Amino acid sequence: MTIKNDKHRFVVIIEKEVFEDFKKIAENEKRSASNLASKLITDYVKNNKNI
């Protein structure tokens, strides 16, 4: 699988327990952890773009 030229990847380092809880939240929302993280970041940037 390749990343399109208009997308970027970066690594976030978090505590193992936090990541396990995050994966459970994503699963409850029928998402992957990666997809949920992308949505959260995108929404945050949209909501704070004009600050």
C-alpha positions in Angstrom: 0.0 0.0 0.0 1.4 3.4 -0.9 0.5 6.8 0.4 -0.7 9.3 -2.2 1.4 12.3 -3.0 -1.1 14.6 -1.3 -0.9 12.8 2.0 1.7 12.7 4.8 2.6 10.2 7.4 4.1 10.9 10.9 4.8 9.0 14.0 3.3 9.9 17.4 4.8 8.3 20.6 2.2 7.7 23.4 2.0 5.5 26.4 1.1 1.9 25.7 -2.0 2.1 28.0 -3.3 5.2 26.2 -2.9 3.5 22.8 -4.7 0.4 24.0 -7.6 2.6 25.2 -7.5 4.5 22.0 -7.8 1.3 19.9 -10.8 0.3 22.0 -12.5 3.7 21.3 -11.8 3.3 17.6 -13.2 -0.2 17.6 -16.4 1.0 19.3 -16.7 3.5 16.5 -16.0 0.8 13.8 -12.8 2.5 12.8 -9.1 1.7 12.8 -6.9 3.5 15.3 -5.2 5.2 12.3 -8.4 6.3 10.8 -9.7 7.7 14.1 -6.4 9.6 14.7 -6.6 11.1 11.2 -10.2 12.2 11.8 -9.4 13.8 15.1 -6.4 15.7 13.7 -8.3 16.8 10.7 -11.3 18.0 12.8 -8.9 19.8 15.3 -7.1 21.6 12.5 -10.4 22.7 10.8 -11.8 24.0 14.2 -8.6 25.9 15.0 -7.4 27.0 11.6 -8.4 30.7 12.2 -6.9 31.1 15.7 
